[in-house]
């Protein structure tokens, strides 16, 4: 709903509340004088109006800001829920963040709906009036980019492959999630980045430099990390998962290779794409163990002549108790890993 509609509706609600208060006070005075039938009716009407005004105010109140936590000086994070995107959670399943410099603000991912993006914008404005100079998309998945339209769309930064990925899959993502989420995604627009990261880019927010790095195919083929040198905070995007099971949409071998390089970044803490903040580089241990288990299980199954169906049913089973959403994603991961590793043996 546009801000003007919010303001108008808010004014109507306020008027109803004022009327209810006045009528209620008049009825109460009359009640003390005598318990006439007219007064009882009057009192009942006042109570109905009061109740209606409360419901109207709740219905038209503008969305509140996302709750955020300052995890380091000038670094604010909203931690998403470890769930699938649904109409109920409005797509707010990924971690989204912002960093404030002396001159400007950078946003790191915008969430899974325009409503979440607007709530993130409100959270920023609760903390700073500085201009938002950059909106950084860490990769192409909907829970990280569907909130882009809540921000100015001429300052989006992304991986060199992001425009192609959005052109190929963006509308498919939107169509698929609209079937399950309905009106929650009505305002979503697929917006390609204007500034591309081919290898490494430094963004200056005013005495605060963010180092953006583009990665080869790993979690996806559009992965970008952001390192805040001032606080040694790494935003891992979906190259880093904690508690939430890692999800493969790129390359298993590429992801394991990326982990080796990632671990050398001189960070103190990491904000993963999903899950709580972690100590760096210890936060990589569980993810590495899971991905290595997938690789070992798949290679053993391929060597034994097992089918893809068998791989989907058994690969990674020993890791089940270590991860949330295991049932939702492990078979998919096993399928992707098996298909990739099968080619190691040649056609």
Helices and strands as residue ranges (DSSP letters): H 3-33, H 37-60, E 69-72, E 75-78, E 96-100, E 104-108, H 114-127, E 131-136, H 142-145, G 148-150, E 156-159, H 162-181, G 182-185, E 195-197, E 200-204, E 209-214, E 224-228, E 233-241, H 252-262, E 269-274, E 278-279, G 282-284, H 285-304, H 308-314, G 317-322, H 326-342, G 343-345
